[in-house]
């Protein structure tokens, strides 16, 4: 038996089928289709660079042959990816994981795999209750500050597109993806070049991940908040949770980027926190058909092609500013993602089917310490000021919105705004939400993007504001993943400033768990 890997196999999308792919692989290997015992897709992507002629699916495959053959030039001996092995920890320890987003969940899952039993706490509520609370926010504008699109089982990613793309190259990611599939994610994520789960599937994944932990002997407590920590002689001594002091052996701090009160509490207890760059802007929403036509040309609308995506960026080198699109949601929705009364923030979300008929993405400009007040929390204050202005426009969670061409100073025939955002939008000059000099960069960016995607700057609407692209601070840690100068406290994930998105957050949680396992093995 021979195992061979073939890469960059192009198949016209109109001919895409397992039979066609098998026949093409057989032809490339110089064997008959029946000589291939098994064909496994390792990666699948789309090549639309020649869209005027044809669009291709591009495959990397593993071919298992029934007989040995000389290895042809267009194939490689298959080398299976390195398997992640977690050592067993026999020593009894009591870890406390704070936060049930991707980082906290995967830190706990890895610790459980090592035989460690601990406690996971989450300030928000279980996912089923959370769905009802979020629907109440979107339908009636009623916010629960402890259970909302930011806080609750699964973290902020639960109400997102569920994108699993990452620029990080790490063998641990394969382990994470396999776990996600075990918990109910679609198997396509194992090979799709742009994998996504969708908010509907993510809810199932999150529930099953929690069940895994419970079956492994973990305790999970919802509506349970970390209120205070006490450090003595450079060691975490105890923590206050819902009014009670407890003494864990260690704490994995995976609170997410919206836990602003936690940042303030940590600083008040001498934990080293520093400001970091992030980005602010708004959501742009276009008909999905416009994006499909730009990316697929004459093939737009063909049901065999997924809703088209885009990723746009431009750097103003002299000014040291970047404008870019972020968290693009094909066939998605713009959502209210607020977690604090009196503050409005939006985000993007889609279901697995991606069939809303609209495409949205954040268009944001980079900001740093040049732009906000002095002090570590200047970035948070900057975010809050924008969110408060947006809330005050309509006195609630009705979002300020305007047509893109009007934002750019172009004449329009109507102010009518069509948006997927709930509980609704109100026409408003969104430029008044941001410093004038940042608005100039956002306008320049939109015009540049309009040259890359026809209609991007002349069709569609803006819904504002998008302020929480990443954490505005970093909780400094040392080479052992522990907070600088504080043994036993492990800041992790997006909220700690070491990740951005579902996969990198899960990966950071896994790395922190590995450090803990190594320490106690």
Buried (B, 14 or more C-beta within 10 A) or exposed (E): EBBBBBEEBEBEBEBBEEEEBBBBBBEBBEBEBEBBEEBBBBBBBBBBEEBEEBBBBBBBBBBBBBEEBEEEEBBEEBEEEEEBEBEEBEEEBEBBBBBBBBBBBBBBBBBBBBBBBBBBBBBBBBBEBBBEBBEBBBEEBEBBEBBBBBBBBBBBBBBBBBBBBBEEEBEBBBBBBBBBBEBBBBEBBBBBEBBBBBBEBBBBBBBBBBEBBEEBEBEBBBBBBBBBBEBEEEEBEBBBBEEEEBEBBBBBBBBBBBBBBBBBBBBEBEBBBEBBBBBBBBBBBBBBBBBBBBBBBEBBEEEEBBBBBBEBEBEBEEEEBBBBBBBBBBBBBBBBBBBBEEBBBBBBBBBBEBEBEBBBBBBBBBBBBEBBEEEBBBBBEBBBBBBBBBBBBBEBBBBBBBBBBBBBEEEEEEEEBEBBBBBBBBBBEBBEBBBEEBBBBBBBBBEBBBEEBEBBBBBBBBBBBBBBBBBBBBBBBEEEBBBBBBBBBBBBBBBBBBBBBBBBBBBBBBBBBBBBBEBBE
